[in-house]
């Protein structure tokens, strides 16, 4: 996946609006004065400094936000210069199109978007709330579609097979290449939804396939470090699931979207998403999906520091999983959710809450349980959990064990394309860096230096 923003956001803003540096400064200065902040210099070199190391004064940023119609609270939430990206409106189609089959196809057509912003959440709290409400009340596709080449149920079967293969390829080769494949699959499904003819039943299945393809693309985008693209894909997935009348796939999209939110300092938004999905639990056909939702809620609460809510959500996750049958009787896409996986989530949550001893108990249980976490199926996830185990040992002062585990993380991540995994390894290395005086730690740092 290529990052398409190569210029400073202010450069992009000026280009899109056909503003000169001086002309833009005059507009900002006028707003600055009108807001009661006094006069502001308009020498064009000021814009050059803002595109470099200098950050505009707080009052100048407030004047810019007023000029662009952006909530001034976003200045604090997103920081300079990233709040400027709210002026681009690249996400309007996927977030604001009507919640109908026509609106869904339009959103699926536009989901890639012309701009990708690393580490940037596109949806505000109000947008998330509106999306949840509309998803809960959206109508599924109703009636056959005529006019193009007819496609039948066997085509939907083929998409199911291909998407299952892509899920497993993501485990094996990482997210970047699979993002391209999932996006290509999504374009093909969308083209059929727009141009082909099909029965109502087949149409709903095709919308379900589009939802899963967009969800998978969103997950791969997130794992590659492209947060804005991930949110667009999850929003489109939610729409497609609604058009397919598929509450389970919609809930799955919300669970993965919640991961993006709590990982980017919005645990409240993540909890709201999960709660919105759980409101539809009577229509969710997979107990493992319900367990996953509770697990995501636990992680969100742990990042917010809410211990009691975290443990309550974990209990609910284990209880939901206990109601599940064999993996072969559940959805193909939930093959990865085991009892061991839930222990890994519990361990990560305890570590986040500052309980490294409790975290290690769950890390051990994840591997010792008769339904263990699969350390061979997905190297990226296994490496991330190993890195967290190392962090728990560091917190307990066991540096030799932590360094030994860190070597395993490096070996496991070799050949797997994952920005998230690389960031985890970097964080672990930085944490160990404070203990370079320990021989085992020094050896590890020298190896990875």
Phi, psi and omega in degrees: 000130184260134177283116188269356173267108180250351180246165176296142180305328179292324175299314179298319180298314180296318182295315183295326182265000181057044178258138168281163179300316181293318180297320178296316180298323179296319178297316180295318181298321178298316178294322179302315180290317182295330179279358178088017181266358180089189183282160181217135180296147183236028176289133189296337179295342177298320178297320178299320179294321179295333178276355179251239186268345184275140176252135180302150176300152181307319180292326177295319178294323176296321178294319177298315180299319178296319178298321186268357180072034182252137178303123182300338178298333180293337177299314180289318186292320189253335178080161177281139358262012194290336178293338178299333183295343177294343180278353188275336177060027178290343186258005185300319185297310184288332182268330191244356179298153179303145178275076179217172179297323178294315178296324178296312180298321178298317179295319179295324178295329189255004193299328180298320177071149182282344184230134174246134182238114178295137173065027186235118177279129185269336189260127176283171178300318180292325178294319178298315180299317180295319180297318179297316181295318181289323177298317183296334185245006183288149178271140175284164177305136186229112178100159178286158175246130181239163173126332181240191178297133184285135172238142183249190184298331182296331177292317176297324177299318180297319178296321177302316181295316183292320180292325177297320178296320180295323178300317181286328175296323176301320177298321189274316189248351179097178197275328190298309181291324180290330175303313180299318181292317179294322178294320177295320178298318180297319179297320180294314180298317181297321179298319177294318178300325183277322193248341186268175172245148184195162177286168178300318181296314179295321179300317179295322178294322178294321175297322177297320177295320177297320179298317181290320178297318180290323177298315180296319177297321178297317178298316180295322177297315178298315180294335178273359178092014183252082188294315182298316178298320178299315181296321178299316181294319180293322177297317178293322178299317180298318178297313183295322177298321178296317180294333178273359183062032188247087182295328183293314178293324176297317178296323178296317177300318179294324178296316179289324177295321178300324177302316178298318184293311183287336176285346179242040168067030175230064180297328180296317177298322179296316179297319179299319179298312181297317179298321177298320178292318181293337175298339180257016190302334179293340179259359178274120188271355183246116175300330179292326176295319177297317178298319179298319180299315178296323178295318177296322179295321178299315180296321178298313179296324180293322179291337176272356180081017182265091187295312184297319178294325178299309184291329176295317179292324177295317177302318179294324179296312179296321179296317179296320181294324179297339179273355182278150175272196177300152183303325182294344179263358180261185180293142180302327183286353182255020181301333187278343185274106179242173174299322178297322177300319179295325175294324176297319177296317178298320178296314179298321180295315179297319179298316178299326180277004177081029179241072185296325178297314178296323178299316181295326176301317179287323176301318178294316181296329180300328182262335185273341184294153179292345173242072194279168170292135182274107182278350183258339186285328183216100185298323183299308181297318179298321180293321180295316178293324176296319179298322178291325175298318178299320179298323178296319179293323177298315181299331180268002177084010181266079188286326180298313179296319180299317180294321178298318178294322180300323175298320178297322179299314180300314180298321183288327182281348182300124177085356179260126183272102182204111177296325179295317178296318179296321179295321178297317179296319178298316179298319179296317179297320178296320179295317178292334182302334179285355183235036184299339181292342176281132186302313182297321178293317180300318178300317180296315181296323177294322179295322187257009183287000000 
